Amino acid sequence: MLTVLAAVLGALRGIARARKLGGNRLDMIQYACGHAIAFGLLAALAGTVLARFLSS
């Protein structure tokens, strides 16, 4: 669940960043995808680390 939430927040952050830089619709889509992937991967890594430490 953490990964999905982080991906959605990353997509929203990417859209906001592209809009701030003056990008068009395709730029916003590209930034949203890139940020969603990056945030999702970081959240998956954090979830794995937390599960590993909390299970011992």
C-alpha distance matrix in Angstrom:
0.0 3.8 5.4 5.3 6.3 8.6 10.0 10.9 12.4 14.1 15.6 16.9 18.4 20.0 21.6 22.9 24.3 26.0 27.4 28.8 30.5 32.1 30.4 30.7 28.1 27.8 27.3 24.5 22.8 23.4 22.2 19.0 18.3 19.3 17.2 14.0 14.7 15.7 12.9 10.3 12.6 13.1 9.5 9.5 12.9 12.1 9.5 12.3 15.0 13.6 13.3 16.7 18.3 17.1 18.2 21.7
3.8 0.0 3.8 5.6 5.2 6.1 8.6 10.0 10.5 12.0 14.2 15.5 16.2 18.0 20.1 21.0 22.1 24.1 25.8 26.7 28.3 30.3 28.8 29.6 27.4 27.0 26.1 23.3 22.0 22.3 20.5 17.7 17.3 17.6 15.2 12.5 13.2 13.4 10.2 8.3 10.5 10.1 6.3 7.5 10.4 9.1 7.3 10.8 12.7 11.5 12.2 15.4 16.6 15.8 17.5 20.8
5.4 3.8 0.0 3.8 5.5 5.1 6.1 8.7 9.9 10.3 12.2 14.3 15.0 16.1 18.4 19.9 20.6 22.2 24.2 25.4 26.6 28.5 26.7 27.4 25.2 24.4 23.5 21.0 19.4 19.3 17.9 15.2 14.2 14.5 12.5 9.6 9.8 10.4 7.8 5.0 7.4 8.1 5.0 5.5 9.0 9.1 7.9 10.5 13.0 12.8 13.4 16.1 17.8 17.7 19.1 22.2
5.3 5.6 3.8 0.0 3.8 5.4 5.1 6.3 8.6 9.7 10.6 12.5 14.1 15.2 16.7 18.5 19.8 21.1 22.8 24.4 25.8 27.3 25.3 25.6 23.0 22.5 22.1 19.3 17.5 18.1 17.0 13.8 13.0 14.3 12.5 9.0 10.1 11.7 9.2 6.7 9.9 11.1 8.5 9.1 12.7 12.8 11.5 14.1 16.7 16.3 16.6 19.5 21.3 20.9 22.1 25.4
6.3 5.2 5.5 3.8 0.0 3.8 5.4 5.2 6.2 8.5 10.0 10.8 12.3 14.2 15.6 16.7 18.3 20.1 21.3 22.6 24.5 26.1 24.6 25.1 22.8 22.8 22.1 19.0 17.8 18.7 17.0 13.7 14.0 15.1 12.4 9.6 11.7 12.4 9.1 8.0 11.5 11.6 8.7 10.7 13.8 12.9 12.1 15.4 17.3 16.3 17.3 20.4 21.5 20.9 22.7 25.9
8.6 6.1 5.1 5.4 3.8 0.0 3.8 5.5 5.1 5.9 8.5 9.9 10.2 12.0 14.2 15.2 16.0 18.1 19.8 20.7 22.2 24.2 22.8 23.8 21.9 21.6 20.3 17.5 16.7 16.9 14.7 12.0 12.2 12.5 9.5 7.3 9.2 9.1 5.5 5.4 8.8 8.3 6.3 9.0 11.5 10.9 11.1 14.2 15.7 15.4 16.9 19.6 20.6 20.6 22.7 25.5
10.0 8.6 6.1 5.1 5.4 3.8 0.0 3.8 5.5 4.9 6.1 8.7 9.7 10.3 12.3 14.2 15.0 16.3 18.3 19.8 20.9 22.6 20.7 21.3 19.1 18.5 17.6 14.9 13.5 13.7 12.2 9.2 8.8 9.7 7.5 4.2 6.4 7.8 5.4 4.6 8.3 9.3 8.2 9.9 12.8 13.2 13.3 15.9 17.8 18.1 19.2 21.6 23.1 23.4 25.0 28.0
10.9 10.0 8.7 6.3 5.2 5.5 3.8 0.0 3.8 5.3 5.1 6.3 8.6 9.8 10.8 12.5 14.2 15.5 16.7 18.5 20.2 21.4 19.7 20.0 17.6 17.7 17.0 13.8 12.7 14.0 12.4 8.9 9.7 11.4 9.1 6.3 9.5 11.0 8.5 8.3 12.1 12.8 11.3 13.3 16.3 16.2 16.1 19.0 20.9 20.6 21.7 24.5 25.8 25.6 27.4 30.5
12.4 10.5 9.9 8.6 6.2 5.1 5.5 3.8 0.0 3.8 5.4 5.1 6.1 8.6 10.0 10.6 12.2 14.3 15.4 16.5 18.4 20.1 19.0 19.9 18.2 18.6 17.2 14.0 13.8 14.7 12.3 9.4 11.1 11.9 8.6 7.3 10.7 10.8 7.8 9.1 12.6 12.2 11.0 13.9 16.2 15.5 16.1 19.3 20.5 20.1 21.8 24.5 25.3 25.2 27.5 30.3
14.1 12.0 10.3 9.7 8.5 5.9 4.9 5.3 3.8 0.0 3.8 5.4 4.9 6.1 8.6 9.8 10.3 12.2 14.1 15.1 16.4 18.4 17.0 18.2 16.7 16.5 14.7 12.0 11.8 11.9 9.2 6.8 8.3 8.3 4.8 4.4 7.7 7.5 5.4 7.6 10.5 10.5 10.5 13.2 15.1 15.1 16.3 18.9 20.1 20.4 22.2 24.4 25.4 25.9 28.1 30.7
15.6 14.2 12.2 10.6 10.0 8.5 6.1 5.1 5.4 3.8 0.0 3.8 5.4 5.0 6.3 8.6 9.8 10.6 12.3 14.2 15.4 16.7 14.8 15.4 13.4 13.3 12.1 9.1 8.5 9.4 7.4 4.0 6.2 7.7 5.6 4.6 8.4 9.5 8.5 9.7 12.8 13.6 13.5 15.6 18.0 18.3 19.1 21.6 23.2 23.6 25.1 27.4 28.6 29.0 30.9 33.7
16.9 15.5 14.3 12.5 10.8 9.9 8.7 6.3 5.1 5.4 3.8 0.0 3.8 5.4 5.2 6.2 8.6 10.0 10.6 12.3 14.4 15.5 14.3 15.1 13.4 14.3 13.0 9.5 10.1 11.7 9.3 6.5 9.6 10.9 8.4 8.2 12.0 12.5 10.8 12.5 15.7 15.9 15.5 18.1 20.3 20.1 20.9 23.8 25.1 25.0 26.8 29.3 30.2 30.3 32.5 35.3
18.4 16.2 15.0 14.1 12.3 10.2 9.7 8.6 6.1 4.9 5.4 3.8 0.0 3.8 5.5 5.1 6.1 8.6 9.9 10.5 12.4 14.4 13.6 15.3 14.5 15.1 12.9 9.9 11.2 11.8 8.5 7.1 10.2 10.2 7.1 8.5 11.8 11.2 9.8 12.5 15.1 14.6 14.9 17.9 19.5 19.1 20.6 23.4 24.2 24.4 26.5 28.7 29.3 29.8 32.3 34.8
20.0 18.0 16.1 15.2 14.2 12.0 10.3 9.8 8.6 6.1 5.0 5.4 3.8 0.0 3.8 5.4 5.1 6.1 8.5 9.8 10.6 12.4 11.0 12.6 11.8 11.8 9.4 6.8 8.1 8.1 4.7 4.2 7.5 7.4 5.4 7.6 10.5 10.4 10.2 12.7 15.0 15.2 16.1 18.6 20.1 20.4 22.0 24.4 25.4 26.0 28.0 30.0 30.9 31.7 33.9 36.4
21.6 20.1 18.4 16.7 15.6 14.2 12.3 10.8 10.0 8.6 6.3 5.2 5.5 3.8 0.0 3.8 5.4 5.2 6.1 8.5 10.0 10.7 9.2 10.1 9.0 10.1 8.3 4.8 7.0 8.5 6.2 5.3 9.1 10.1 8.8 10.1 13.3 13.9 13.5 15.5 18.2 18.6 19.1 21.5 23.4 23.6 24.9 27.4 28.6 29.0 30.8 33.0 34.0 34.5 36.7 39.3
22.9 21.0 19.9 18.5 16.7 15.2 14.2 12.5 10.6 9.8 8.6 6.2 5.1 5.4 3.8 0.0 3.8 5.5 5.1 6.1 8.7 9.9 9.9 11.6 11.5 13.1 10.8 7.9 10.7 11.8 8.9 8.6 12.4 12.7 10.7 12.5 15.7 15.5 14.7 17.3 19.8 19.5 20.0 22.9 24.5 24.2 25.7 28.5 29.3 29.4 31.6 33.8 34.4 34.9 37.3 39.9
24.3 22.1 20.6 19.8 18.3 16.0 15.0 14.2 12.2 10.3 9.8 8.6 6.1 5.1 5.4 3.8 0.0 3.8 5.4 5.1 6.3 8.8 8.8 11.5 12.2 12.9 9.8 8.0 11.0 10.9 7.5 8.8 12.1 11.4 9.7 12.5 15.1 14.3 14.2 17.2 19.2 18.8 19.9 22.8 23.8 23.8 25.8 28.3 28.8 29.4 31.8 33.6 34.2 35.0 37.5 39.8
26.0 24.1 22.2 21.1 20.1 18.1 16.3 15.5 14.3 12.2 10.6 10.0 8.6 6.1 5.2 5.5 3.8 0.0 3.8 5.4 5.1 6.3 5.2 7.8 8.8 9.5 6.2 5.1 8.6 8.7 6.3 8.3 11.4 11.2 10.7 13.3 15.7 15.5 16.1 18.6 20.5 20.8 22.1 24.5 25.8 26.2 28.0 30.3 31.1 31.9 34.0 35.8 36.7 37.6 39.9 42.2
27.4 25.8 24.2 22.8 21.3 19.8 18.3 16.7 15.4 14.1 12.3 10.6 9.9 8.5 6.1 5.1 5.4 3.8 0.0 3.8 5.4 5.1 5.5 7.5 8.7 10.8 8.4 6.7 10.5 11.6 9.6 10.7 14.1 14.5 13.7 15.8 18.6 18.7 18.7 21.2 23.4 23.5 24.4 27.0 28.5 28.6 30.3 32.8 33.7 34.1 36.2 38.3 39.0 39.6 42.0 44.5
28.8 26.7 25.4 24.4 22.6 20.7 19.8 18.5 16.5 15.1 14.2 12.3 10.5 9.8 8.5 6.1 5.1 5.4 3.8 0.0 3.8 5.4 7.5 10.5 12.3 14.0 11.1 9.9 13.6 14.1 11.5 12.9 16.4 16.0 14.7 17.4 20.0 19.3 19.3 22.2 24.2 23.7 24.9 27.8 28.8 28.7 30.7 33.2 33.7 34.1 36.6 38.5 38.9 39.7 42.3 44.5
30.5 28.3 26.6 25.8 24.5 22.2 20.9 20.2 18.4 16.4 15.4 14.4 12.4 10.6 10.0 8.7 6.3 5.1 5.4 3.8 0.0 3.8 5.7 9.4 12.0 12.9 9.5 9.8 13.4 13.0 10.8 13.3 16.2 15.3 14.9 17.9 20.0 19.3 19.9 22.9 24.4 24.2 25.8 28.5 29.3 29.6 31.8 34.0 34.4 35.2 37.7 39.3 39.9 41.0 43.4 45.6
32.1 30.3 28.5 27.3 26.1 24.2 22.6 21.4 20.1 18.4 16.7 15.5 14.4 12.4 10.7 9.9 8.8 6.3 5.1 5.4 3.8 0.0 3.8 6.7 9.9 11.5 8.9 9.4 13.1 13.4 12.1 14.3 17.2 17.1 17.0 19.6 21.8 21.7 22.3 25.0 26.8 26.9 28.3 30.8 32.0 32.3 34.3 36.5 37.3 38.0 40.3 42.0 42.8 43.7 46.1 48.4
30.4 28.8 26.7 25.3 24.6 22.8 20.7 19.7 19.0 17.0 14.8 14.3 13.6 11.0 9.2 9.9 8.8 5.2 5.5 7.5 5.7 3.8 0.0 3.8 6.8 7.7 5.3 6.4 9.8 10.0 9.5 11.8 14.3 14.5 15.1 17.4 19.4 19.8 20.8 23.0 24.8 25.4 26.8 29.0 30.3 31.0 32.8 34.9 35.9 36.8 38.8 40.6 41.6 42.6 44.7 47.1
30.7 29.6 27.4 25.6 25.1 23.8 21.3 20.0 19.9 18.2 15.4 15.1 15.3 12.6 10.1 11.6 11.5 7.8 7.5 10.5 9.4 6.7 3.8 0.0 3.8 5.6 5.3 6.4 8.9 10.1 10.7 12.3 14.5 15.6 16.5 18.2 20.3 21.3 22.2 24.0 26.0 27.0 28.2 30.1 31.8 32.7 34.0 36.1 37.5 38.3 40.0 41.9 43.2 44.0 45.9 48.5
28.1 27.4 25.2 23.0 22.8 21.9 19.1 17.6 18.2 16.7 13.4 13.4 14.5 11.8 9.0 11.5 12.2 8.8 8.7 12.3 12.0 9.9 6.8 3.8 0.0 3.8 5.4 5.1 6.4 8.8 10.0 10.5 12.5 14.4 15.4 16.3 18.5 20.1 20.9 22.1 24.4 25.8 26.5 28.2 30.3 31.2 32.2 34.3 36.0 36.8 38.2 40.3 41.7 42.3 44.0 46.8
27.8 27.0 24.4 22.5 22.8 21.6 18.5 17.7 18.6 16.5 13.3 14.3 15.1 11.8 10.1 13.1 12.9 9.5 10.8 14.0 12.9 11.5 7.7 5.6 3.8 0.0 3.8 5.3 5.0 6.2 8.6 9.7 10.6 12.3 14.2 15.2 16.7 18.5 19.8 20.9 22.7 24.4 25.5 26.9 28.8 30.2 31.2 33.0 34.8 35.8 37.1 38.9 40.6 41.5 43.0 45.7
27.3 26.1 23.5 22.1 22.1 20.3 17.6 17.0 17.2 14.7 12.1 13.0 12.9 9.4 8.3 10.8 9.8 6.2 8.4 11.1 9.5 8.9 5.3 5.3 5.4 3.8 0.0 3.8 5.4 5.1 6.1 8.4 9.9 10.6 12.1 14.0 15.5 16.5 18.0 19.6 21.2 22.5 24.0 25.6 27.1 28.4 29.8 31.6 33.0 34.2 35.8 37.5 38.9 39.9 41.7 44.2
24.5 23.3 21.0 19.3 19.0 17.5 14.9 13.8 14.0 12.0 9.1 9.5 9.9 6.8 4.8 7.9 8.0 5.1 6.7 9.9 9.8 9.4 6.4 6.4 5.1 5.3 3.8 0.0 3.8 5.5 5.2 5.9 8.5 9.9 10.4 11.8 14.2 15.3 16.0 17.6 19.8 20.9 21.8 23.7 25.6 26.4 27.7 29.8 31.3 32.1 33.7 35.7 37.0 37.7 39.6 42.2
22.8 22.0 19.4 17.5 17.8 16.7 13.5 12.7 13.8 11.8 8.5 10.1 11.2 8.1 7.0 10.7 11.0 8.6 10.5 13.6 13.4 13.1 9.8 8.9 6.4 5.0 5.4 3.8 0.0 3.8 5.5 5.0 6.2 8.6 10.0 10.4 12.3 14.3 15.3 16.1 18.3 20.0 20.8 22.1 24.2 25.5 26.4 28.3 30.1 31.0 32.3 34.2 35.9 36.6 38.1 40.9
23.4 22.3 19.3 18.1 18.7 16.9 13.7 14.0 14.7 11.9 9.4 11.7 11.8 8.1 8.5 11.8 10.9 8.7 11.6 14.1 13.0 13.4 10.0 10.1 8.8 6.2 5.1 5.5 3.8 0.0 3.8 5.4 5.2 6.2 8.6 9.9 10.8 12.4 14.2 15.3 16.8 18.5 20.0 21.2 22.8 24.4 25.6 27.2 28.9 30.2 31.5 33.1 34.9 35.9 37.4 40.0
22.2 20.5 17.9 17.0 17.0 14.7 12.2 12.4 12.3 9.2 7.4 9.3 8.5 4.7 6.2 8.9 7.5 6.3 9.6 11.5 10.8 12.1 9.5 10.7 10.0 8.6 6.1 5.2 5.5 3.8 0.0 3.8 5.5 5.1 6.0 8.3 10.0 10.6 11.9 13.8 15.4 16.5 18.0 19.7 21.2 22.3 23.9 25.7 27.0 28.1 29.8 31.5 32.9 33.9 35.8 38.2
19.0 17.7 15.2 13.8 13.7 12.0 9.2 8.9 9.4 6.8 4.0 6.5 7.1 4.2 5.3 8.6 8.8 8.3 10.7 12.9 13.3 14.3 11.8 12.3 10.5 9.7 8.4 5.9 5.0 5.4 3.8 0.0 3.8 5.5 5.3 5.9 8.6 10.0 10.4 11.7 14.1 15.3 16.1 17.8 19.8 20.8 21.8 23.9 25.5 26.3 27.8 29.8 31.3 32.0 33.7 36.4
18.3 17.3 14.2 13.0 14.0 12.2 8.8 9.7 11.1 8.3 6.2 9.6 10.2 7.5 9.1 12.4 12.1 11.4 14.1 16.4 16.2 17.2 14.3 14.5 12.5 10.6 9.9 8.5 6.2 5.2 5.5 3.8 0.0 3.8 5.5 5.1 6.2 8.6 10.0 10.4 12.2 14.3 15.2 16.2 18.3 19.8 20.7 22.3 24.3 25.4 26.6 28.3 30.2 31.1 32.5 35.1
19.3 17.6 14.5 14.3 15.1 12.5 9.7 11.4 11.9 8.3 7.7 10.9 10.2 7.4 10.1 12.7 11.4 11.2 14.5 16.0 15.3 17.1 14.5 15.6 14.4 12.3 10.6 9.9 8.6 6.2 5.1 5.5 3.8 0.0 3.8 5.5 5.3 6.3 8.6 9.9 10.8 12.5 14.3 15.5 16.8 18.4 20.0 21.3 22.8 24.3 25.8 27.2 28.9 30.1 31.7 34.1
17.2 15.2 12.5 12.5 12.4 9.5 7.5 9.1 8.6 4.8 5.6 8.4 7.1 5.4 8.8 10.7 9.7 10.7 13.7 14.7 14.9 17.0 15.1 16.5 15.4 14.2 12.1 10.4 10.0 8.6 6.0 5.3 5.5 3.8 0.0 3.8 5.4 5.1 5.9 8.2 9.8 10.5 12.0 14.0 15.3 16.3 17.9 19.8 21.0 22.1 23.9 25.6 26.9 27.9 29.8 32.2
14.0 12.5 9.6 9.0 9.6 7.3 4.2 6.3 7.3 4.4 4.6 8.2 8.5 7.6 10.1 12.5 12.5 13.3 15.8 17.4 17.9 19.6 17.4 18.2 16.3 15.2 14.0 11.8 10.4 9.9 8.3 5.9 5.1 5.5 3.8 0.0 3.8 5.5 5.3 5.8 8.4 9.9 10.4 11.9 14.1 15.1 16.0 18.0 19.8 20.7 22.0 23.9 25.5 26.3 27.9 30.6
14.7 13.2 9.8 10.1 11.7 9.2 6.4 9.5 10.7 7.7 8.4 12.0 11.8 10.5 13.3 15.7 15.1 15.7 18.6 20.0 20.0 21.8 19.4 20.3 18.5 16.7 15.5 14.2 12.3 10.8 10.0 8.6 6.2 5.3 5.4 3.8 0.0 3.8 5.6 5.1 6.1 8.6 9.9 10.4 12.2 14.1 15.2 16.4 18.3 19.8 20.9 22.4 24.3 25.4 26.7 29.3
15.7 13.4 10.4 11.7 12.4 9.1 7.8 11.0 10.8 7.5 9.5 12.5 11.2 10.4 13.9 15.5 14.3 15.5 18.7 19.3 19.3 21.7 19.8 21.3 20.1 18.5 16.5 15.3 14.3 12.4 10.6 10.0 8.6 6.3 5.1 5.5 3.8 0.0 3.8 5.5 5.3 6.3 8.7 10.0 10.7 12.3 14.2 15.5 16.7 18.3 20.0 21.2 22.7 24.2 25.8 28.0
12.9 10.2 7.8 9.2 9.1 5.5 5.4 8.5 7.8 5.4 8.5 10.8 9.8 10.2 13.5 14.7 14.2 16.1 18.7 19.3 19.9 22.3 20.8 22.2 20.9 19.8 18.0 16.0 15.3 14.2 11.9 10.4 10.0 8.6 5.9 5.3 5.6 3.8 0.0 3.8 5.5 5.1 6.1 8.6 9.9 10.4 12.1 14.2 15.3 16.2 18.1 19.8 21.0 22.0 24.0 26.4
10.3 8.3 5.0 6.7 8.0 5.4 4.6 8.3 9.1 7.6 9.7 12.5 12.5 12.7 15.5 17.3 17.2 18.6 21.2 22.2 22.9 25.0 23.0 24.0 22.1 20.9 19.6 17.6 16.1 15.3 13.8 11.7 10.4 9.9 8.2 5.8 5.1 5.5 3.8 0.0 3.8 5.4 5.1 6.1 8.6 9.8 10.4 12.2 14.2 15.1 16.2 18.2 19.9 20.7 22.1 24.8
12.6 10.5 7.4 9.9 11.5 8.8 8.3 12.1 12.6 10.5 12.8 15.7 15.1 15.0 18.2 19.8 19.2 20.5 23.4 24.2 24.4 26.8 24.8 26.0 24.4 22.7 21.2 19.8 18.3 16.8 15.4 14.1 12.2 10.8 9.8 8.4 6.1 5.3 5.5 3.8 0.0 3.8 5.4 5.1 6.2 8.6 9.8 10.6 12.3 14.1 15.3 16.4 18.4 19.8 21.1 23.4
13.1 10.1 8.1 11.1 11.6 8.3 9.3 12.8 12.2 10.5 13.6 15.9 14.6 15.2 18.6 19.5 18.8 20.8 23.5 23.7 24.2 26.9 25.4 27.0 25.8 24.4 22.5 20.9 20.0 18.5 16.5 15.3 14.3 12.5 10.5 9.9 8.6 6.3 5.1 5.4 3.8 0.0 3.8 5.5 5.1 6.1 8.6 9.9 10.6 12.2 14.1 15.3 16.5 18.0 19.9 21.9
9.5 6.3 5.0 8.5 8.7 6.3 8.2 11.3 11.0 10.5 13.5 15.5 14.9 16.1 19.1 20.0 19.9 22.1 24.4 24.9 25.8 28.3 26.8 28.2 26.5 25.5 24.0 21.8 20.8 20.0 18.0 16.1 15.2 14.3 12.0 10.4 9.9 8.7 6.1 5.1 5.4 3.8 0.0 3.8 5.4 5.0 6.0 8.5 9.8 10.3 12.0 14.0 15.2 16.0 17.9 20.4
9.5 7.5 5.5 9.1 10.7 9.0 9.9 13.3 13.9 13.2 15.6 18.1 17.9 18.6 21.5 22.9 22.8 24.5 27.0 27.8 28.5 30.8 29.0 30.1 28.2 26.9 25.6 23.7 22.1 21.2 19.7 17.8 16.2 15.5 14.0 11.9 10.4 10.0 8.6 6.1 5.1 5.5 3.8 0.0 3.8 5.4 5.1 6.2 8.6 9.8 10.5 12.2 14.3 15.2 16.3 18.9
12.9 10.4 9.0 12.7 13.8 11.5 12.8 16.3 16.2 15.1 18.0 20.3 19.5 20.1 23.4 24.5 23.8 25.8 28.5 28.8 29.3 32.0 30.3 31.8 30.3 28.8 27.1 25.6 24.2 22.8 21.2 19.8 18.3 16.8 15.3 14.1 12.2 10.7 9.9 8.6 6.2 5.1 5.4 3.8 0.0 3.8 5.4 5.1 6.2 8.6 9.9 10.5 12.4 14.1 15.4 17.4
12.1 9.1 9.1 12.8 12.9 10.9 13.2 16.2 15.5 15.1 18.3 20.1 19.1 20.4 23.6 24.2 23.8 26.2 28.6 28.7 29.6 32.3 31.0 32.7 31.2 30.2 28.4 26.4 25.5 24.4 22.3 20.8 19.8 18.4 16.3 15.1 14.1 12.3 10.4 9.8 8.6 6.1 5.0 5.4 3.8 0.0 3.8 5.4 5.1 6.1 8.5 9.8 10.6 12.0 14.1 16.1
9.5 7.3 7.9 11.5 12.1 11.1 13.3 16.1 16.1 16.3 19.1 20.9 20.6 22.0 24.9 25.7 25.8 28.0 30.3 30.7 31.8 34.3 32.8 34.0 32.2 31.2 29.8 27.7 26.4 25.6 23.9 21.8 20.7 20.0 17.9 16.0 15.2 14.2 12.1 10.4 9.8 8.6 6.0 5.1 5.4 3.8 0.0 3.8 5.5 5.1 6.0 8.4 9.9 10.3 11.9 14.6
12.3 10.8 10.5 14.1 15.4 14.2 15.9 19.0 19.3 18.9 21.6 23.8 23.4 24.4 27.4 28.5 28.3 30.3 32.8 33.2 34.0 36.5 34.9 36.1 34.3 33.0 31.6 29.8 28.3 27.2 25.7 23.9 22.3 21.3 19.8 18.0 16.4 15.5 14.2 12.2 10.6 9.9 8.5 6.2 5.1 5.4 3.8 0.0 3.8 5.5 5.1 6.0 8.6 9.9 10.6 12.9
15.0 12.7 13.0 16.7 17.3 15.7 17.8 20.9 20.5 20.1 23.2 25.1 24.2 25.4 28.6 29.3 28.8 31.1 33.7 33.7 34.4 37.3 35.9 37.5 36.0 34.8 33.0 31.3 30.1 28.9 27.0 25.5 24.3 22.8 21.0 19.8 18.3 16.7 15.3 14.2 12.3 10.6 9.8 8.6 6.2 5.1 5.5 3.8 0.0 3.8 5.5 5.1 6.2 8.5 10.0 11.5
13.6 11.5 12.8 16.3 16.3 15.4 18.1 20.6 20.1 20.4 23.6 25.0 24.4 26.0 29.0 29.4 29.4 31.9 34.1 34.1 35.2 38.0 36.8 38.3 36.8 35.8 34.2 32.1 31.0 30.2 28.1 26.3 25.4 24.3 22.1 20.7 19.8 18.3 16.2 15.1 14.1 12.2 10.3 9.8 8.6 6.1 5.1 5.5 3.8 0.0 3.8 5.4 5.2 5.9 8.4 10.4
13.3 12.2 13.4 16.6 17.3 16.9 19.2 21.7 21.8 22.2 25.1 26.8 26.5 28.0 30.8 31.6 31.8 34.0 36.2 36.6 37.7 40.3 38.8 40.0 38.2 37.1 35.8 33.7 32.3 31.5 29.8 27.8 26.6 25.8 23.9 22.0 20.9 20.0 18.1 16.2 15.3 14.1 12.0 10.5 9.9 8.5 6.0 5.1 5.5 3.8 0.0 3.8 5.5 5.2 5.9 8.9
16.7 15.4 16.1 19.5 20.4 19.6 21.6 24.5 24.5 24.4 27.4 29.3 28.7 30.0 33.0 33.8 33.6 35.8 38.3 38.5 39.3 42.0 40.6 41.9 40.3 38.9 37.5 35.7 34.2 33.1 31.5 29.8 28.3 27.2 25.6 23.9 22.4 21.2 19.8 18.2 16.4 15.3 14.0 12.2 10.5 9.8 8.4 6.0 5.1 5.4 3.8 0.0 3.8 5.7 5.5 7.0
18.3 16.6 17.8 21.3 21.5 20.6 23.1 25.8 25.3 25.4 28.6 30.2 29.3 30.9 34.0 34.4 34.2 36.7 39.0 38.9 39.9 42.8 41.6 43.2 41.7 40.6 38.9 37.0 35.9 34.9 32.9 31.3 30.2 28.9 26.9 25.5 24.3 22.7 21.0 19.9 18.4 16.5 15.2 14.3 12.4 10.6 9.9 8.6 6.2 5.2 5.5 3.8 0.0 3.8 5.6 5.9
17.1 15.8 17.7 20.9 20.9 20.6 23.4 25.6 25.2 25.9 29.0 30.3 29.8 31.7 34.5 34.9 35.0 37.6 39.6 39.7 41.0 43.7 42.6 44.0 42.3 41.5 39.9 37.7 36.6 35.9 33.9 32.0 31.1 30.1 27.9 26.3 25.4 24.2 22.0 20.7 19.8 18.0 16.0 15.2 14.1 12.0 10.3 9.9 8.5 5.9 5.2 5.7 3.8 0.0 3.8 5.6
18.2 17.5 19.1 22.1 22.7 22.7 25.0 27.4 27.5 28.1 30.9 32.5 32.3 33.9 36.7 37.3 37.5 39.9 42.0 42.3 43.4 46.1 44.7 45.9 44.0 43.0 41.7 39.6 38.1 37.4 35.8 33.7 32.5 31.7 29.8 27.9 26.7 25.8 24.0 22.1 21.1 19.9 17.9 16.3 15.4 14.1 11.9 10.6 10.0 8.4 5.9 5.5 5.6 3.8 0.0 3.8
21.7 20.8 22.2 25.4 25.9 25.5 28.0 30.5 30.3 30.7 33.7 35.3 34.8 36.4 39.3 39.9 39.8 42.2 44.5 44.5 45.6 48.4 47.1 48.5 46.8 45.7 44.2 42.2 40.9 40.0 38.2 36.4 35.1 34.1 32.2 30.6 29.3 28.0 26.4 24.8 23.4 21.9 20.4 18.9 17.4 16.1 14.6 12.9 11.5 10.4 8.9 7.0 5.9 5.6 3.8 0.0
